[in-house]
């Protein structure tokens, strides 16, 4: 199969998104169109299109007389996004169960073992990237494309913030790894779909609650 070349707008989107996700561009970082365009060797037009797309996803915001910048961490937005992600990811995981093979579950368990190995010499950003790989194994086979799209949008909205969560609540990481094993066990024994859905949802919400205990809505923490 021949892969279609990426558009300049997609290249700019991926370049900016990656730097937001890995925290090279932190909340409040100004995105100067001309500078980005020069770095990528393109005009400002595709860069502007990429930034508008990121703005629609809630990752970038515009401020008068300032321009585009990486969205600030907003505990209320975090609450709403994590609540929604918990619901849709829970459903997606439950619907994916009939399509998950033993090999898939072994893969998920291997990823979780990597997460456990990261606990002693803790790197919250590497932990979060690996954590996303774990969850992707479990929800990606979801046969409902609309639900899957909502999950992926939720992860995208979290990309400018989510990598910092375990930096704020590192103790939550060990609990999260233990809960992963419990979810895998529920799937492996083909537990009731509602039980699996609720386990995945509560897993997401426990991380949310741990973060919000330290940064409640109305506060404005910085990374």
Secondary structure, DSSP 8 states (H G I E B T S, - for coil): -------HHHHHHHHHHHHHHTTSS-TT-B--HHHHHHHHTS-HHHHHHHHHHHHHTTSEEEETTTEEEE----HHHHHHHHHHHHHHHHHHHHHHGGG--HHHHHHHHHHHHHHHHTSTT--HHHHHHHHHHHHHHHHTT-S-HHHHHHHHHHHHHHTTTGGGHHHH-THHHHHHHHHHHHHHHHHHTT--HHHHHHHHHHHHHHHHHHHHHHS-TT-----
